[in-house]
Amino acid sequence: MVIPKETDLTDWLAILEEQTATGEAMAREVPAMLGNPDISEGQVRTLFSAIETQADFVEKLRMALEKFGHDFTVIEAAERLEERYADLAATVAEKLRDMRRAQPSA
């Protein structure tokens, strides 16, 4: 995702709302994906990368919200979303670590 140009015309609150919905969906879907016994290590790596990309985007979004002087409650919502992605990334990283440990030694 690309952060829109920083102008007064950008609807940062709408972007935060959209990203929050995406984060909520990911919070529901990621555990189900990781619980699938057929998930491959490659799929878990791809999922981790996608979550990291979202986390980076949300961090930039929070910084833009701060820069443009949005209310503290808005900034807090962005921070909670950052935390959600950090938690998801940690969960996926743990799954990847477990998968690597479970592989037979060569």
C-alpha positions as CSV (number, residue, x, y, z in Angstrom):
1,M,0.0,0.0,0.0
2,V,1.1,3.5,-0.7
3,I,0.5,6.3,1.7
4,P,-1.4,9.1,-0.1
5,K,0.4,12.4,-0.7
6,E,0.2,14.5,2.4
7,T,-2.4,17.1,1.6
8,D,-5.4,18.6,3.4
9,L,-7.6,16.6,1.0
10,T,-6.5,13.2,2.2
11,D,-9.2,11.7,4.5
12,W,-6.9,10.2,7.1
13,L,-9.8,9.1,9.3
14,A,-11.3,7.1,6.4
15,I,-8.0,5.5,5.8
16,L,-7.7,4.6,9.5
17,E,-11.2,3.2,9.5
18,E,-10.4,1.1,6.5
19,Q,-7.2,-0.2,8.0
20,T,-8.9,-1.0,11.3
21,A,-11.4,-3.1,9.4
22,T,-8.6,-4.9,7.6
23,G,-6.8,-5.4,11.0
24,E,-9.9,-6.9,12.5
25,A,-10.4,-9.2,9.6
26,M,-6.7,-10.3,9.8
27,A,-7.1,-10.9,13.5
28,R,-9.9,-13.4,12.8
29,E,-8.3,-15.0,9.7
30,V,-4.7,-15.4,10.7
31,P,-5.3,-17.8,13.6
32,A,-7.5,-19.9,11.3
33,M,-4.8,-19.9,8.6
34,L,-2.1,-20.9,11.1
35,G,-4.3,-23.6,12.5
36,N,-4.6,-25.3,9.1
37,P,-2.5,-28.4,9.2
38,D,-1.8,-28.1,5.5
39,I,-0.2,-24.7,5.7
40,S,3.3,-24.7,4.3
41,E,6.4,-22.8,5.6
42,G,6.4,-20.7,2.5
43,Q,2.8,-19.7,3.1
44,V,3.6,-18.7,6.7
45,R,6.6,-16.7,5.5
46,T,4.4,-14.9,2.9
47,L,1.8,-14.2,5.6
48,F,4.5,-12.8,7.9
49,S,5.7,-10.5,5.1
50,A,2.1,-9.3,4.4
51,I,1.6,-8.5,8.1
52,E,4.9,-6.7,8.3
53,T,3.9,-4.6,5.2
54,Q,0.6,-3.7,6.9
55,A,2.3,-2.9,10.1
56,D,4.7,-0.5,8.3
57,F,1.8,1.2,6.5
58,V,-0.1,1.7,9.8
59,E,3.0,3.1,11.4
60,K,3.2,5.7,8.6
61,L,-0.5,6.4,8.9
62,R,-0.1,7.0,12.7
63,M,2.8,9.4,12.0
64,A,0.6,11.3,9.4
65,L,-2.3,11.5,11.9
66,E,0.1,13.0,14.4
67,K,1.6,15.4,11.9
68,F,-1.8,16.7,10.9
69,G,-2.8,17.2,14.5
70,H,-5.7,14.7,14.9
71,D,-7.2,14.2,18.3
72,F,-5.5,12.0,20.8
73,T,-8.3,9.4,20.6
74,V,-7.6,9.0,16.9
75,I,-3.8,8.6,17.5
76,E,-4.6,6.0,20.2
77,A,-6.8,4.1,17.7
78,A,-3.8,4.0,15.3
79,E,-1.5,2.9,18.1
80,R,-3.9,0.0,19.0
81,L,-3.9,-1.0,15.4
82,E,-0.1,-1.0,15.3
83,E,-0.1,-3.2,18.4
84,R,-2.6,-5.6,16.7
85,Y,-0.2,-6.0,13.8
86,A,2.8,-6.5,16.1
87,D,0.9,-9.2,17.9
88,L,-0.1,-10.9,14.7
89,A,3.5,-10.7,13.4
90,A,4.7,-12.3,16.6
91,T,2.1,-15.1,16.4
92,V,3.1,-15.8,12.8
93,A,6.8,-15.7,13.6
94,E,6.2,-18.2,16.5
95,K,4.4,-20.5,14.1
96,L,7.3,-20.3,11.6
97,R,9.8,-21.0,14.4
98,D,7.8,-24.0,15.5
99,M,7.6,-25.3,11.9
100,R,11.3,-25.0,11.5
101,R,12.0,-26.9,14.8
102,A,9.7,-29.7,13.7
103,Q,11.6,-30.3,10.5
104,P,13.8,-33.4,10.6
105,S,17.5,-32.7,10.7
106,A,19.3,-33.5,7.5
